[in-house]
């Protein structure tokens, strides 16, 4: 989980909902994509 340390404590600005995916947008312009694949949650982050 160390790859998500950069978003810990960051203010959440927006949540966008898509088909089989939600995107969390944080104050420092980082994005966290949460998807469902094969019945499991999968997370990918994109640094600023």
N, C-alpha and C positions, 0 to 999 in steps of 0.2 A: 504494500500500500504506500510505499515511500514515493512513488511517482505522483501521488495526489497531495503531497505535503504543501505544494505551492498554493493550493486553494483553501487549505485549512484556515479558518478565521476570516476569510474574505467575505465581503458583503455580496449577497445574491441579489442581482438586479432584475432578472427576468427568467421565466421558464417558458420555453416554446414546446408545444406538443405536436408531434408528427405521427405518422402511421408507424407503429412498433418502435418509436424512439421519442425520448424527451431530451431537450437540450437545456442545460443550466448555464446561464450567462452571469459571470461574476464581475464585480466592479473594476478589477484590473484588466478587463478585456480577455479573460480566459474563458474557455468553453469546456463543458463536460458533457459528453454524449453518452446517454444510457440507452441501451438497446436490449431487446429480447432475442436471443439466438438459441435455438434448440431448447427452449423452455428455461434458459438461464439468463440472468442479467449480465451484460457485458458493458464495461465502461471504457471510453477513450477520452483523453484530454488533449486539448490543443493549447499550447502556451501562447502568450501574446506575441 
